Amino acid sequence: MLAVGARFWARHRLRAKNGPDDWCALAAGLIFFANNITLWWGTFVNDTLLSGIPHPDRFIGIVNNYQGIDPLIMSQRQLTISLKAG
């Protein structure tokens, strides 16, 4: 979003019109932020509301596609399936 902001600022300073590429970059940035906020909400806030305690282990499992299981204690077969699924 810093790059998109700099892009709009440079266009403003140069008194140039904003083109469709500028507006697409802005829309992509907003969608990116909305996606990250919903990921955060679904991972931490819902867990906290249900149990009162956030579960960071669950977030680690979502990020690395290991379904919340520590890859160091997984069997070879579980690890292979998890890596293929991700």
PDB file of N, CA, C and O in Angstrom:
ATOM      1  N   MET A   1       0.828  -1.189   0.000  1.00  0.00           N
ATOM      2  CA  MET A   1       0.000   0.000   0.000  1.00  0.00           C
ATOM      3  C   MET A   1       0.871   1.251   0.000  1.00  0.00           C
ATOM      4  O   MET A   1       0.445   2.307  -0.467  1.00  0.00           O
ATOM      5  N   LEU A   2       2.089   1.133   0.523  1.00  0.00           N
ATOM      6  CA  LEU A   2       2.991   2.281   0.455  1.00  0.00           C
ATOM      7  C   LEU A   2       3.321   2.622  -0.995  1.00  0.00           C
ATOM      8  O   LEU A   2       3.384   3.794  -1.366  1.00  0.00           O
ATOM      9  N   ALA A   3       3.529   1.600  -1.803  1.00  0.00           N
ATOM     10  CA  ALA A   3       3.831   1.839  -3.213  1.00  0.00           C
ATOM     11  C   ALA A   3       2.631   2.436  -3.937  1.00  0.00           C
ATOM     12  O   ALA A   3       2.794   3.309  -4.789  1.00  0.00           O
ATOM     13  N   VAL A   4       1.438   1.979  -3.610  1.00  0.00           N
ATOM     14  CA  VAL A   4       0.235   2.531  -4.240  1.00  0.00           C
ATOM     15  C   VAL A   4       0.044   3.983  -3.807  1.00  0.00           C
ATOM     16  O   VAL A   4      -0.300   4.842  -4.620  1.00  0.00           O
ATOM     17  N   GLY A   5       0.270   4.248  -2.526  1.00  0.00           N
ATOM     18  CA  GLY A   5       0.173   5.630  -2.052  1.00  0.00           C
ATOM     19  C   GLY A   5       1.198   6.537  -2.710  1.00  0.00           C
ATOM     20  O   GLY A   5       0.890   7.672  -3.074  1.00  0.00           O
ATOM     21  N   ALA A   6       2.423   6.032  -2.863  1.00  0.00           N
ATOM     22  CA  ALA A   6       3.466   6.819  -3.531  1.00  0.00           C
ATOM     23  C   ALA A   6       3.106   7.065  -4.989  1.00  0.00           C
ATOM     24  O   ALA A   6       3.402   8.124  -5.541  1.00  0.00           O
ATOM     25  N   ARG A   7       2.479   6.100  -5.594  1.00  0.00           N
ATOM     26  CA  ARG A   7       2.052   6.235  -6.997  1.00  0.00           C
ATOM     27  C   ARG A   7       1.022   7.356  -7.141  1.00  0.00           C
ATOM     28  O   ARG A   7       1.142   8.204  -8.026  1.00  0.00           O
ATOM     29  N   PHE A   8       0.010   7.358  -6.268  1.00  0.00           N
ATOM     30  CA  PHE A   8      -1.002   8.412  -6.314  1.00  0.00           C
ATOM     31  C   PHE A   8      -0.387   9.771  -5.974  1.00  0.00           C
ATOM     32  O   PHE A   8      -0.737  10.782  -6.582  1.00  0.00           O
ATOM     33  N   TRP A   9       0.525   9.791  -5.007  1.00  0.00           N
ATOM     34  CA  TRP A   9       1.175  11.046  -4.633  1.00  0.00           C
ATOM     35  C   TRP A   9       1.994  11.597  -5.799  1.00  0.00           C
ATOM     36  O   TRP A   9       1.960  12.797  -6.070  1.00  0.00           O
ATOM     37  N   ALA A  10       2.731  10.725  -6.490  1.00  0.00           N
ATOM     38  CA  ALA A  10       3.543  11.170  -7.636  1.00  0.00           C
ATOM     39  C   ALA A  10       2.658  11.683  -8.754  1.00  0.00           C
ATOM     40  O   ALA A  10       2.984  12.687  -9.387  1.00  0.00           O
ATOM     41  N   ARG A  11       1.554  11.019  -9.006  1.00  0.00           N
ATOM     42  CA  ARG A  11       0.625  11.502 -10.050  1.00  0.00           C
ATOM     43  C   ARG A  11       0.060  12.867  -9.675  1.00  0.00           C
ATOM     44  O   ARG A  11      -0.090  13.743 -10.527  1.00  0.00           O
ATOM     45  N   HIS A  12      -0.251  13.036  -8.395  1.00  0.00           N
ATOM     46  CA  HIS A  12      -0.784  14.321  -7.939  1.00  0.00           C
ATOM     47  C   HIS A  12       0.260  15.422  -8.086  1.00  0.00           C
ATOM     48  O   HIS A  12      -0.049  16.519  -8.551  1.00  0.00           O
ATOM     49  N   ARG A  13       1.503  15.127  -7.688  1.00  0.00           N
ATOM     50  CA  ARG A  13       2.574  16.121  -7.774  1.00  0.00           C
ATOM     51  C   ARG A  13       2.891  16.496  -9.217  1.00  0.00           C
ATOM     52  O   ARG A  13       3.226  17.644  -9.506  1.00  0.00           O
ATOM     53  N   LEU A  14       2.784  15.530 -10.118  1.00  0.00           N
ATOM     54  CA  LEU A  14       3.059  15.798 -11.528  1.00  0.00           C
ATOM     55  C   LEU A  14       1.838  16.327 -12.276  1.00  0.00           C
ATOM     56  O   LEU A  14       1.901  16.612 -13.471  1.00  0.00           O
ATOM     57  N   ARG A  15       0.737  16.452 -11.558  1.00  0.00           N
ATOM     58  CA  ARG A  15      -0.536  16.891 -12.121  1.00  0.00           C
ATOM     59  C   ARG A  15      -0.971  16.013 -13.296  1.00  0.00           C
ATOM     60  O   ARG A  15      -1.499  16.496 -14.297  1.00  0.00           O
ATOM     61  N   ALA A  16      -0.737  14.733 -13.144  1.00  0.00           N
ATOM     62  CA  ALA A  16      -1.134  13.756 -14.153  1.00  0.00           C
ATOM     63  C   ALA A  16      -2.435  13.094 -13.720  1.00  0.00           C
ATOM     64  O   ALA A  16      -2.752  13.025 -12.532  1.00  0.00           O
ATOM     65  N   LYS A  17      -3.171  12.615 -14.697  1.00  0.00           N
ATOM     66  CA  LYS A  17      -4.431  11.941 -14.390  1.00  0.00           C
ATOM     67  C   LYS A  17      -4.149  10.510 -13.911  1.00  0.00           C
ATOM     68  O   LYS A  17      -3.181   9.873 -14.325  1.00  0.00           O
ATOM     69  N   ASN A  18      -5.014  10.041 -13.042  1.00  0.00           N
ATOM     70  CA  ASN A  18      -4.926   8.650 -12.592  1.00  0.00           C
ATOM     71  C   ASN A  18      -5.557   7.769 -13.654  1.00  0.00           C
ATOM     72  O   ASN A  18      -6.682   8.007 -14.091  1.00  0.00           O
ATOM     73  N   GLY A  19      -4.820   6.751 -14.062  1.00  0.00           N
ATOM     74  CA  GLY A  19      -5.309   5.836 -15.082  1.00  0.00           C
ATOM     75  C   GLY A  19      -5.957   4.613 -14.475  1.00  0.00           C
ATOM     76  O   GLY A  19      -5.999   4.461 -13.254  1.00  0.00           O
ATOM     77  N   PRO A  20      -6.465   3.737 -15.335  1.00  0.00           N
ATOM     78  CA  PRO A  20      -7.101   2.514 -14.832  1.00  0.00           C
ATOM     79  C   PRO A  20      -6.124   1.615 -14.071  1.00  0.00           C
ATOM     80  O   PRO A  20      -6.525   0.890 -13.161  1.00  0.00           O
ATOM     81  N   ASP A  21      -4.850   1.664 -14.442  1.00  0.00           N
ATOM     82  CA  ASP A  21      -3.862   0.853 -13.727  1.00  0.00           C
ATOM     83  C   ASP A  21      -3.704   1.310 -12.280  1.00  0.00           C
ATOM     84  O   ASP A  21      -3.474   0.490 -11.391  1.00  0.00           O
ATOM     85  N   ASP A  22      -3.825   2.617 -12.040  1.00  0.00           N
ATOM     86  CA  ASP A  22      -3.744   3.132 -10.674  1.00  0.00           C
ATOM     87  C   ASP A  22      -4.922   2.644  -9.837  1.00  0.00           C
ATOM     88  O   ASP A  22      -4.754   2.229  -8.690  1.00  0.00           O
ATOM     89  N   TRP A  23      -6.107   2.699 -10.421  1.00  0.00           N
ATOM     90  CA  TRP A  23      -7.295   2.286  -9.681  1.00  0.00           C
ATOM     91  C   TRP A  23      -7.310   0.777  -9.454  1.00  0.00           C
ATOM     92  O   TRP A  23      -7.797   0.315  -8.422  1.00  0.00           O
ATOM     93  N   CYS A  24      -6.785   0.007 -10.400  1.00  0.00           N
ATOM     94  CA  CYS A  24      -6.684  -1.448 -10.204  1.00  0.00           C
ATOM     95  C   CYS A  24      -5.693  -1.779  -9.091  1.00  0.00           C
ATOM     96  O   CYS A  24      -5.926  -2.694  -8.301  1.00  0.00           O
ATOM     97  N   ALA A  25      -4.586  -1.034  -9.029  1.00  0.00           N
ATOM     98  CA  ALA A  25      -3.609  -1.249  -7.955  1.00  0.00           C
ATOM     99  C   ALA A  25      -4.236  -0.932  -6.603  1.00  0.00           C
ATOM    100  O   ALA A  25      -4.005  -1.651  -5.631  1.00  0.00           O
ATOM    101  N   LEU A  26      -5.016   0.123  -6.530  1.00  0.00           N
ATOM    102  CA  LEU A  26      -5.696   0.479  -5.284  1.00  0.00           C
ATOM    103  C   LEU A  26      -6.706  -0.599  -4.896  1.00  0.00           C
ATOM    104  O   LEU A  26      -6.768  -1.000  -3.734  1.00  0.00           O
ATOM    105  N   ALA A  27      -7.496  -1.067  -5.861  1.00  0.00           N
ATOM    106  CA  ALA A  27      -8.482  -2.118  -5.571  1.00  0.00           C
ATOM    107  C   ALA A  27      -7.788  -3.396  -5.110  1.00  0.00           C
ATOM    108  O   ALA A  27      -8.256  -4.042  -4.173  1.00  0.00           O
ATOM    109  N   ALA A  28      -6.681  -3.773  -5.752  1.00  0.00           N
ATOM    110  CA  ALA A  28      -5.946  -4.976  -5.349  1.00  0.00           C
ATOM    111  C   ALA A  28      -5.406  -4.831  -3.927  1.00  0.00           C
ATOM    112  O   ALA A  28      -5.439  -5.787  -3.153  1.00  0.00           O
ATOM    113  N   GLY A  29      -4.913  -3.651  -3.582  1.00  0.00           N
ATOM    114  CA  GLY A  29      -4.419  -3.422  -2.229  1.00  0.00           C
ATOM    115  C   GLY A  29      -5.519  -3.536  -1.187  1.00  0.00           C
ATOM    116  O   GLY A  29      -5.308  -4.097  -0.112  1.00  0.00           O
ATOM    117  N   LEU A  30      -6.690  -3.004  -1.505  1.00  0.00           N
ATOM    118  CA  LEU A  30      -7.809  -3.088  -0.564  1.00  0.00           C
ATOM    119  C   LEU A  30      -8.290  -4.528  -0.393  1.00  0.00           C
ATOM    120  O   LEU A  30      -8.617  -4.949   0.716  1.00  0.00           O
ATOM    121  N   ILE A  31      -8.333  -5.274  -1.482  1.00  0.00           N
ATOM    122  CA  ILE A  31      -8.721  -6.683  -1.394  1.00  0.00           C
ATOM    123  C   ILE A  31      -7.692  -7.471  -0.582  1.00  0.00           C
ATOM    124  O   ILE A  31      -8.054  -8.343   0.209  1.00  0.00           O
ATOM    125  N   PHE A  32      -6.420  -7.163  -0.778  1.00  0.00           N
ATOM    126  CA  PHE A  32      -5.356  -7.806  -0.013  1.00  0.00           C
ATOM    127  C   PHE A  32      -5.552  -7.573   1.484  1.00  0.00           C
ATOM    128  O   PHE A  32      -5.459  -8.509   2.277  1.00  0.00           O
ATOM    129  N   PHE A  33      -5.825  -6.322   1.871  1.00  0.00           N
ATOM    130  CA  PHE A  33      -6.035  -6.028   3.289  1.00  0.00           C
ATOM    131  C   PHE A  33      -7.286  -6.697   3.825  1.00  0.00           C
ATOM    132  O   PHE A  33      -7.281  -7.197   4.950  1.00  0.00           O
ATOM    133  N   ALA A  34      -8.358  -6.718   3.046  1.00  0.00           N
ATOM    134  CA  ALA A  34      -9.591  -7.376   3.488  1.00  0.00           C
ATOM    135  C   ALA A  34      -9.352  -8.871   3.711  1.00  0.00           C
ATOM    136  O   ALA A  34      -9.861  -9.448   4.672  1.00  0.00           O
ATOM    137  N   ASN A  35      -8.586  -9.486   2.832  1.00  0.00           N
ATOM    138  CA  ASN A  35      -8.266 -10.903   2.981  1.00  0.00           C
ATOM    139  C   ASN A  35      -7.469 -11.151   4.252  1.00  0.00           C
ATOM    140  O   ASN A  35      -7.757 -12.100   4.981  1.00  0.00           O
ATOM    141  N   ASN A  36      -6.476 -10.322   4.531  1.00  0.00           N
ATOM    142  CA  ASN A  36      -5.670 -10.500   5.736  1.00  0.00           C
ATOM    143  C   ASN A  36      -6.476 -10.274   7.003  1.00  0.00           C
ATOM    144  O   ASN A  36      -6.280 -10.972   7.998  1.00  0.00           O
ATOM    145  N   ILE A  37      -7.370  -9.316   6.974  1.00  0.00           N
ATOM    146  CA  ILE A  37      -8.205  -9.052   8.154  1.00  0.00           C
ATOM    147  C   ILE A  37      -9.137 -10.223   8.419  1.00  0.00           C
ATOM    148  O   ILE A  37      -9.316 -10.613   9.572  1.00  0.00           O
ATOM    149  N   THR A  38      -9.736 -10.794   7.377  1.00  0.00           N
ATOM    150  CA  THR A  38     -10.627 -11.936   7.602  1.00  0.00           C
ATOM    151  C   THR A  38      -9.853 -13.167   8.059  1.00  0.00           C
ATOM    152  O   THR A  38     -10.367 -13.949   8.858  1.00  0.00           O
ATOM    153  N   LEU A  39      -8.628 -13.357   7.571  1.00  0.00           N
ATOM    154  CA  LEU A  39      -7.792 -14.467   8.058  1.00  0.00           C
ATOM    155  C   LEU A  39      -7.486 -14.283   9.539  1.00  0.00           C
ATOM    156  O   LEU A  39      -7.596 -15.224  10.324  1.00  0.00           O
ATOM    157  N   TRP A  40      -7.103 -13.075   9.914  1.00  0.00           N
ATOM    158  CA  TRP A  40      -6.815 -12.789  11.316  1.00  0.00           C
ATOM    159  C   TRP A  40      -8.061 -12.977  12.173  1.00  0.00           C
ATOM    160  O   TRP A  40      -7.993 -13.584  13.242  1.00  0.00           O
ATOM    161  N   TRP A  41      -9.193 -12.462  11.712  1.00  0.00           N
ATOM    162  CA  TRP A  41     -10.442 -12.567  12.462  1.00  0.00           C
ATOM    163  C   TRP A  41     -10.816 -14.032  12.675  1.00  0.00           C
ATOM    164  O   TRP A  41     -11.139 -14.437  13.792  1.00  0.00           O
ATOM    165  N   GLY A  42     -10.773 -14.813  11.620  1.00  0.00           N
ATOM    166  CA  GLY A  42     -11.156 -16.213  11.732  1.00  0.00           C
ATOM    167  C   GLY A  42     -10.199 -17.027  12.572  1.00  0.00           C
ATOM    168  O   GLY A  42     -10.594 -18.035  13.158  1.00  0.00           O
ATOM    169  N   THR A  43      -8.951 -16.608  12.642  1.00  0.00           N
ATOM    170  CA  THR A  43      -7.958 -17.376  13.381  1.00  0.00           C
ATOM    171  C   THR A  43      -7.932 -17.024  14.853  1.00  0.00           C
ATOM    172  O   THR A  43      -7.985 -17.913  15.703  1.00  0.00           O
ATOM    173  N   PHE A  44      -7.851 -15.748  15.167  1.00  0.00           N
ATOM    174  CA  PHE A  44      -7.666 -15.339  16.555  1.00  0.00           C
ATOM    175  C   PHE A  44      -8.935 -14.895  17.251  1.00  0.00           C
ATOM    176  O   PHE A  44      -9.195 -15.325  18.375  1.00  0.00           O
ATOM    177  N   VAL A  45      -9.723 -14.059  16.631  1.00  0.00           N
ATOM    178  CA  VAL A  45     -10.860 -13.470  17.325  1.00  0.00           C
ATOM    179  C   VAL A  45     -11.915 -14.514  17.632  1.00  0.00           C
ATOM    180  O   VAL A  45     -12.433 -14.545  18.748  1.00  0.00           O
ATOM    181  N   ASN A  46     -12.250 -15.374  16.674  1.00  0.00           N
ATOM    182  CA  ASN A  46     -13.260 -16.395  16.950  1.00  0.00           C
ATOM    183  C   ASN A  46     -12.800 -17.354  18.045  1.00  0.00           C
ATOM    184  O   ASN A  46     -13.600 -17.733  18.900  1.00  0.00           O
ATOM    185  N   ASP A  47     -11.529 -17.754  18.036  1.00  0.00           N
ATOM    186  CA  ASP A  47     -11.013 -18.617  19.103  1.00  0.00           C
ATOM    187  C   ASP A  47     -11.071 -17.915  20.447  1.00  0.00           C
ATOM    188  O   ASP A  47     -11.433 -18.526  21.453  1.00  0.00           O
ATOM    189  N   THR A  48     -10.720 -16.641  20.473  1.00  0.00           N
ATOM    190  CA  THR A  48     -10.716 -15.893  21.722  1.00  0.00           C
ATOM    191  C   THR A  48     -12.129 -15.728  22.253  1.00  0.00           C
ATOM    192  O   THR A  48     -12.353 -15.827  23.459  1.00  0.00           O
ATOM    193  N   LEU A  49     -13.095 -15.474  21.358  1.00  0.00           N
ATOM    194  CA  LEU A  49     -14.475 -15.312  21.802  1.00  0.00           C
ATOM    195  C   LEU A  49     -15.033 -16.610  22.371  1.00  0.00           C
ATOM    196  O   LEU A  49     -15.806 -16.588  23.328  1.00  0.00           O
ATOM    197  N   LEU A  50     -14.645 -17.738  21.786  1.00  0.00           N
ATOM    198  CA  LEU A  50     -15.182 -19.013  22.251  1.00  0.00           C
ATOM    199  C   LEU A  50     -14.529 -19.481  23.548  1.00  0.00           C
ATOM    200  O   LEU A  50     -15.216 -19.972  24.444  1.00  0.00           O
ATOM    201  N   SER A  51     -13.217 -19.334  23.656  1.00  0.00           N
ATOM    202  CA  SER A  51     -12.528 -19.891  24.816  1.00  0.00           C
ATOM    203  C   SER A  51     -11.932 -18.842  25.741  1.00  0.00           C
ATOM    204  O   SER A  51     -11.570 -19.154  26.875  1.00  0.00           O
ATOM    205  N   GLY A  52     -11.823 -17.600  25.273  1.00  0.00           N
ATOM    206  CA  GLY A  52     -11.206 -16.559  26.068  1.00  0.00           C
ATOM    207  C   GLY A  52      -9.699 -16.505  25.935  1.00  0.00           C
ATOM    208  O   GLY A  52      -9.064 -15.577  26.436  1.00  0.00           O
ATOM    209  N   ILE A  53      -9.110 -17.503  25.255  1.00  0.00           N
ATOM    210  CA  ILE A  53      -7.655 -17.581  25.106  1.00  0.00           C
ATOM    211  C   ILE A  53      -7.329 -17.765  23.622  1.00  0.00           C
ATOM    212  O   ILE A  53      -7.835 -18.698  22.999  1.00  0.00           O
ATOM    213  N   PRO A  54      -6.498 -16.896  23.045  1.00  0.00           N
ATOM    214  CA  PRO A  54      -6.111 -17.128  21.642  1.00  0.00           C
ATOM    215  C   PRO A  54      -5.224 -18.362  21.510  1.00  0.00           C
ATOM    216  O   PRO A  54      -4.480 -18.694  22.433  1.00  0.00           O
ATOM    217  N   HIS A  55      -5.298 -19.022  20.400  1.00  0.00           N
ATOM    218  CA  HIS A  55      -4.529 -20.240  20.161  1.00  0.00           C
ATOM    219  C   HIS A  55      -3.514 -20.001  19.046  1.00  0.00           C
ATOM    220  O   HIS A  55      -3.829 -20.233  17.879  1.00  0.00           O
ATOM    221  N   PRO A  56      -2.308 -19.543  19.373  1.00  0.00           N
ATOM    222  CA  PRO A  56      -1.328 -19.275  18.318  1.00  0.00           C
ATOM    223  C   PRO A  56      -0.876 -20.539  17.598  1.00  0.00           C
ATOM    224  O   PRO A  56      -0.449 -20.458  16.446  1.00  0.00           O
ATOM    225  N   ASP A  57      -0.955 -21.704  18.238  1.00  0.00           N
ATOM    226  CA  ASP A  57      -0.580 -22.949  17.565  1.00  0.00           C
ATOM    227  C   ASP A  57      -1.477 -23.213  16.367  1.00  0.00           C
ATOM    228  O   ASP A  57      -1.026 -23.732  15.346  1.00  0.00           O
ATOM    229  N   ARG A  58      -2.731 -22.859  16.492  1.00  0.00           N
ATOM    230  CA  ARG A  58      -3.657 -23.058  15.378  1.00  0.00           C
ATOM    231  C   ARG A  58      -3.267 -22.168  14.210  1.00  0.00           C
ATOM    232  O   ARG A  58      -3.357 -22.584  13.055  1.00  0.00           O
ATOM    233  N   PHE A  59      -2.830 -20.936  14.502  1.00  0.00           N
ATOM    234  CA  PHE A  59      -2.414 -20.027  13.440  1.00  0.00           C
ATOM    235  C   PHE A  59      -1.185 -20.580  12.723  1.00  0.00           C
ATOM    236  O   PHE A  59      -1.093 -20.489  11.499  1.00  0.00           O
ATOM    237  N   ILE A  60      -0.256 -21.144  13.456  1.00  0.00           N
ATOM    238  CA  ILE A  60       0.938 -21.730  12.834  1.00  0.00           C
ATOM    239  C   ILE A  60       0.532 -22.873  11.911  1.00  0.00           C
ATOM    240  O   ILE A  60       1.103 -23.027  10.831  1.00  0.00           O
ATOM    241  N   GLY A  61      -0.433 -23.664  12.319  1.00  0.00           N
ATOM    242  CA  GLY A  61      -0.897 -24.759  11.477  1.00  0.00           C
ATOM    243  C   GLY A  61      -1.551 -24.273  10.203  1.00  0.00           C
ATOM    244  O   GLY A  61      -1.409 -24.913   9.161  1.00  0.00           O
ATOM    245  N   ILE A  62      -2.267 -23.153  10.254  1.00  0.00           N
ATOM    246  CA  ILE A  62      -2.895 -22.616   9.055  1.00  0.00           C
ATOM    247  C   ILE A  62      -1.838 -22.067   8.107  1.00  0.00           C
ATOM    248  O   ILE A  62      -1.934 -22.256   6.894  1.00  0.00           O
ATOM    249  N   VAL A  63      -0.845 -21.401   8.641  1.00  0.00           N
ATOM    250  CA  VAL A  63       0.168 -20.778   7.799  1.00  0.00           C
ATOM    251  C   VAL A  63       1.001 -21.819   7.076  1.00  0.00           C
ATOM    252  O   VAL A  63       1.266 -21.670   5.883  1.00  0.00           O
ATOM    253  N   ASN A  64       1.422 -22.874   7.772  1.00  0.00           N
ATOM    254  CA  ASN A  64       2.316 -23.823   7.118  1.00  0.00           C
ATOM    255  C   ASN A  64       1.607 -25.084   6.620  1.00  0.00           C
ATOM    256  O   ASN A  64       2.274 -26.059   6.275  1.00  0.00           O
ATOM    257  N   ASN A  65       0.288 -25.089   6.576  1.00  0.00           N
ATOM    258  CA  ASN A  65      -0.521 -26.166   5.997  1.00  0.00           C
ATOM    259  C   ASN A  65      -0.324 -27.520   6.665  1.00  0.00           C
ATOM    260  O   ASN A  65      -0.501 -28.548   6.011  1.00  0.00           O
ATOM    261  N   TYR A  66       0.033 -27.557   7.934  1.00  0.00           N
ATOM    262  CA  TYR A  66       0.189 -28.827   8.637  1.00  0.00           C
ATOM    263  C   TYR A  66      -1.042 -29.162   9.477  1.00  0.00           C
ATOM    264  O   TYR A  66      -0.965 -30.043  10.333  1.00  0.00           O
ATOM    265  N   GLN A  67      -2.155 -28.502   9.266  1.00  0.00           N
ATOM    266  CA  GLN A  67      -3.409 -28.752   9.966  1.00  0.00           C
ATOM    267  C   GLN A  67      -3.257 -28.683  11.482  1.00  0.00           C
ATOM    268  O   GLN A  67      -3.900 -29.445  12.204  1.00  0.00           O
ATOM    269  N   GLY A  68      -2.420 -27.787  11.964  1.00  0.00           N
ATOM    270  CA  GLY A  68      -2.277 -27.579  13.391  1.00  0.00           C
ATOM    271  C   GLY A  68      -1.404 -28.589  14.103  1.00  0.00           C
ATOM    272  O   GLY A  68      -1.308 -28.545  15.329  1.00  0.00           O
ATOM    273  N   ILE A  69      -0.766 -29.494  13.387  1.00  0.00           N
ATOM    274  CA  ILE A  69       0.090 -30.518  14.000  1.00  0.00           C
ATOM    275  C   ILE A  69       1.544 -30.113  13.777  1.00  0.00           C
ATOM    276  O   ILE A  69       1.913 -29.665  12.692  1.00  0.00           O
ATOM    277  N   ASP A  70       2.348 -30.271  14.794  1.00  0.00           N
ATOM    278  CA  ASP A  70       3.768 -29.951  14.673  1.00  0.00           C
ATOM    279  C   ASP A  70       4.417 -30.925  13.694  1.00  0.00           C
ATOM    280  O   ASP A  70       4.343 -32.136  13.902  1.00  0.00           O
ATOM    281  N   PRO A  71       5.053 -30.424  12.628  1.00  0.00           N
ATOM    282  CA  PRO A  71       5.636 -31.326  11.639  1.00  0.00           C
ATOM    283  C   PRO A  71       6.769 -32.188  12.186  1.00  0.00           C
ATOM    284  O   PRO A  71       7.107 -33.210  11.589  1.00  0.00           O
ATOM    285  N   LEU A  72       7.355 -31.794  13.305  1.00  0.00           N
ATOM    286  CA  LEU A  72       8.442 -32.592  13.873  1.00  0.00           C
ATOM    287  C   LEU A  72       7.954 -33.886  14.512  1.00  0.00           C
ATOM    288  O   LEU A  72       8.730 -34.830  14.662  1.00  0.00           O
ATOM    289  N   ILE A  73       6.671 -33.944  14.894  1.00  0.00           N
ATOM    290  CA  ILE A  73       6.144 -35.159  15.518  1.00  0.00           C
ATOM    291  C   ILE A  73       5.224 -35.941  14.584  1.00  0.00           C
ATOM    292  O   ILE A  73       4.662 -36.960  14.986  1.00  0.00           O
ATOM    293  N   MET A  74       5.063 -35.478  13.344  1.00  0.00           N
ATOM    294  CA  MET A  74       4.210 -36.186  12.385  1.00  0.00           C
ATOM    295  C   MET A  74       4.938 -37.407  11.840  1.00  0.00           C
ATOM    296  O   MET A  74       6.164 -37.428  11.741  1.00  0.00           O
ATOM    297  N   SER A  75       4.155 -38.420  11.491  1.00  0.00           N
ATOM    298  CA  SER A  75       4.754 -39.579  10.827  1.00  0.00           C
ATOM    299  C   SER A  75       5.106 -39.179   9.388  1.00  0.00           C
ATOM    300  O   SER A  75       4.651 -38.154   8.882  1.00  0.00           O
ATOM    301  N   GLN A  76       5.916 -40.004   8.757  1.00  0.00           N
ATOM    302  CA  GLN A  76       6.338 -39.728   7.380  1.00  0.00           C
ATOM    303  C   GLN A  76       5.121 -39.648   6.454  1.00  0.00           C
ATOM    304  O   GLN A  76       5.061 -38.788   5.576  1.00  0.00           O
ATOM    305  N   ARG A  77       4.161 -40.540   6.651  1.00  0.00           N
ATOM    306  CA  ARG A  77       2.961 -40.569   5.809  1.00  0.00           C
ATOM    307  C   ARG A  77       2.126 -39.305   6.019  1.00  0.00           C
ATOM    308  O   ARG A  77       1.657 -38.712   5.049  1.00  0.00           O
ATOM    309  N   GLN A  78       1.935 -38.883   7.284  1.00  0.00           N
ATOM    310  CA  GLN A  78       1.170 -37.658   7.548  1.00  0.00           C
ATOM    311  C   GLN A  78       1.852 -36.452   6.928  1.00  0.00           C
ATOM    312  O   GLN A  78       1.187 -35.600   6.339  1.00  0.00           O
ATOM    313  N   LEU A  79       3.148 -36.368   7.050  1.00  0.00           N
ATOM    314  CA  LEU A  79       3.889 -35.242   6.493  1.00  0.00           C
ATOM    315  C   LEU A  79       3.772 -35.210   4.973  1.00  0.00           C
ATOM    316  O   LEU A  79       3.596 -34.144   4.383  1.00  0.00           O
ATOM    317  N   THR A  80       3.868 -36.367   4.345  1.00  0.00           N
ATOM    318  CA  THR A  80       3.744 -36.434   2.889  1.00  0.00           C
ATOM    319  C   THR A  80       2.359 -35.978   2.439  1.00  0.00           C
ATOM    320  O   THR A  80       2.245 -35.211   1.483  1.00  0.00           O
ATOM    321  N   ILE A  81       1.324 -36.430   3.103  1.00  0.00           N
ATOM    322  CA  ILE A  81      -0.044 -36.036   2.748  1.00  0.00           C
ATOM    323  C   ILE A  81      -0.240 -34.552   2.960  1.00  0.00           C
ATOM    324  O   ILE A  81      -0.841 -33.890   2.114  1.00  0.00           O
ATOM    325  N   SER A  82       0.251 -34.004   4.071  1.00  0.00           N
ATOM    326  CA  SER A  82       0.093 -32.584   4.355  1.00  0.00           C
ATOM    327  C   SER A  82       0.798 -31.728   3.315  1.00  0.00           C
ATOM    328  O   SER A  82       0.258 -30.714   2.872  1.00  0.00           O
ATOM    329  N   LEU A  83       2.002 -32.129   2.922  1.00  0.00           N
ATOM    330  CA  LEU A  83       2.735 -31.348   1.929  1.00  0.00           C
ATOM    331  C   LEU A  83       2.086 -31.428   0.558  1.00  0.00           C
ATOM    332  O   LEU A  83       2.109 -30.450  -0.189  1.00  0.00           O
ATOM    333  N   LYS A  84       1.510 -32.569   0.214  1.00  0.00           N
ATOM    334  CA  LYS A  84       0.807 -32.692  -1.061  1.00  0.00           C
ATOM    335  C   LYS A  84      -0.489 -31.889  -1.061  1.00  0.00           C
ATOM    336  O   LYS A  84      -0.870 -31.334  -2.091  1.00  0.00           O
ATOM    337  N   ALA A  85      -1.173 -31.822   0.084  1.00  0.00           N
ATOM    338  CA  ALA A  85      -2.443 -31.092   0.179  1.00  0.00           C
ATOM    339  C   ALA A  85      -2.230 -29.597   0.103  1.00  0.00           C
ATOM    340  O   ALA A  85      -3.093 -28.875  -0.397  1.00  0.00           O
ATOM    341  N   GLY A  86      -1.086 -29.113   0.595  1.00  0.00           N
ATOM    342  CA  GLY A  86      -0.813 -27.676   0.623  1.00  0.00           C
ATOM    343  C   GLY A  86      -0.409 -27.192  -0.707  1.00  0.00           C
ATOM    344  O   GLY A  86      -0.138 -26.004  -0.876  1.00  0.00           O
TER     345      GLY A  86
END
